[in-house]
Amino acid sequence: MAVRIVRLGDPSATDAPFRFKKGDRVAWRRWDGKPDLEFSGIVIDGHCEYVLGGGAYRDGYVIERADGLHFAGGHFDLMRV
């Protein structure tokens, strides 16, 4: 089985298990499970490594804050707000 790597929004990414999509509002998940609103913003890009047909996968995202700064996080680091 081959590992596939796709970017968020690519036409070939229809079967990728992305948790978030472009435009989703997310925040960094704090240690206590609450959102860290200082590190919150809009998903602007991402990638996903996965095996077609299921199994473990890894996805990561680039988030743009309201002040224009960017930060990155994976699906375990982020939560919808």
C-alpha positions in Angstrom: 0.0 0.0 0.0 1.3 3.4 -1.0 1.2 6.4 1.2 -0.5 9.4 -0.4 0.3 13.0 0.4 -2.2 15.6 -0.7 -2.8 19.3 0.0 -6.0 20.7 1.3 -8.2 21.8 -1.6 -6.4 19.7 -4.2 -8.9 18.0 -6.6 -7.3 14.6 -5.9 -7.9 15.1 -2.1 -11.5 13.9 -2.2 -10.8 10.7 -0.2 -8.2 12.2 2.2 -9.4 12.2 5.9 -9.0 15.9 6.5 -10.6 16.9 9.8 -10.8 20.6 8.9 -11.3 22.5 5.6 -10.2 25.9 4.3 -12.1 28.6 6.0 -12.8 26.7 9.2 -12.3 28.7 12.4 -10.1 26.8 14.8 -8.0 27.4 17.9 -5.0 25.7 19.6 -6.3 23.2 22.2 -4.9 24.0 25.6 -3.7 21.4 28.1 -7.1 21.6 29.8 -9.1 21.0 26.6 -10.3 24.6 26.2 -9.5 26.7 23.2 -6.6 29.1 23.4 -8.2 32.2 21.7 -4.9 34.0 21.4 -3.9 31.2 19.0 -7.1 31.0 16.9 -7.9 31.9 13.3 -8.9 30.6 9.9 -7.5 27.5 8.2 -5.7 28.6 5.0 -3.7 25.5 4.0 -3.0 22.0 5.0 -1.7 18.6 4.0 -2.5 15.0 4.8 -0.5 11.7 4.6 -2.6 8.6 4.5 -3.1 5.2 3.0 -6.0 4.8 0.6 -8.6 2.5 2.2 -8.1 3.4 5.9 -5.7 3.2 8.7 -3.6 5.8 10.5 -3.1 9.2 8.9 -1.4 12.5 9.7 -2.7 15.9 8.8 -1.4 19.4 9.5 -2.8 22.8 8.9 -1.7 26.4 8.6 -3.9 28.9 10.5 -4.0 32.7 9.9 -4.7 34.8 13.0 -6.7 38.0 12.8 -3.4 40.0 13.0 -2.1 38.2 9.9 0.4 36.0 11.7 0.4 32.3 10.9 0.8 29.2 13.1 0.7 25.5 12.4 -0.9 22.5 14.1 -2.1 19.0 13.6 -5.6 17.7 14.2 -4.8 16.7 17.8 -3.6 20.3 18.5 -6.6 22.1 17.1 -10.3 22.4 17.8 -13.2 24.2 16.1 -14.4 27.4 17.7 
